[in-house]
Amino acid sequence: MASISSNSTYNLNGGLWVRRAAAVPGNQCQHLVPKQSLLSQTFSVSTHAKRFFPIEESTRRIPRMNTDRCCAFGVEKTSSFSVGEKFQLDDVIEAQQFDRDTLNAIFEVAREMEKIEKNSPGSQILRGYLMATLFYEPSTRTRLSFESAMKRLGGEVLTTENAREFSSAAKGETLEDTIRTVEGYSDIIVMRHFESGAARRAAATASIPIINAGDGPGQHPTQALLDVYTIQREIGKLDGIKVGLVGDLANGRTVRSLAYLLSKYQDVKIYFVAPDVVKMKDDIKDYLTSKGVEWEESTDLMEVASKCDVVYQTRIQKERFGERIDLYEEARGKYIVDLDVLGMMQRHAIVMHPLPRLDEITVDVDMDPRAAYFRQAKNGLYIRMALLKLLLLGW
């Protein structure tokens, strides 16, 4: 166990040394602290012993009704975290950071955020805090849901919608210099970037929390969190489910992050349904195999849909193909969720999509109660409210 000084805030969250401000009021000096990646362990800080220790998984299930769909869902409760305790993570960079215990606790906070959004529109939990959103790629749901989340909790927002074109990046400024500048104006940074690994670079530079809102074809951890939260609410469980990942699996950061999180649960089976040019990459397959997660590649969407609890459709991402438009056209339109596919699905199953969609889900599917993608997008608000609260205030 690593000891820590009594006047500093530490977290094991990334294999790098960064500066974190001391937690003692009035002490403005900074200390070098470890920032390690949490790929295999989540740690908590005991304010009494001043040491890191692994969090043990201890959960129980409580039934609860989903008011949006007629099915019950289970809630795994955890007592590992105390109110006011510091959140385990300094940043949210990748899905591997989260263990099952932490996921359950985040989902509890998200449900509290849902109550705040519906019943306490004037919440001032984050009054006095400023969030900066740096988006180097287009976004609608992610950027607006983060900004809505911050404002609904009483915080303020500094935003740049197209930082790649309308910021000093267009003049050649490095990402590191941008982060060092923006952290002087804000308390937390939410960043989307076109390069895989950019969020990790930003976190290594910043002394305030960084949230990865998507880094090229890399990861999208907050989308994965809201996806798992949605599955829990809609299906009623996370253990023992079958999930079909469909579409652009090579470039889709959402499906990569979701696969990492699904590996935390027992007896999960994942089906990969994708055109040859955008099949799931071997690193995800190897990771799932190492975690004992069963997976299978298929070219038959109908058959997979009949077996799955969740059909997770994604669009073919034209922007990832560069000049190879021929490959894009080869992949586009091969797998479409329509009424015929819906007819093969079980009554309790759901269709999810990270959005935006093009033509990979036909609009007539929208009216079926199993079409969960707009409820899924709404859940993103609650997950992001929870993350902002946890990163800035703790449990």
Helices and strands as residue ranges (DSSP letters): E 16-21, E 30-35, E 43-45, E 52-54, E 60-66, E 71-77, G 95-97, H 100-119, E 130-135, H 141-152, E 156-160, H 163-166, G 168-171, H 175-182, E 188-193, H 198-205, E 210-215, H 221-235, E 242-246, H 253-262, E 269-273, G 276-278, H 282-290, E 294-298, H 301-307, E 310-313, G 318-320, H 325-331, H 339-344, E 350-352, G 363-367, H 373-393
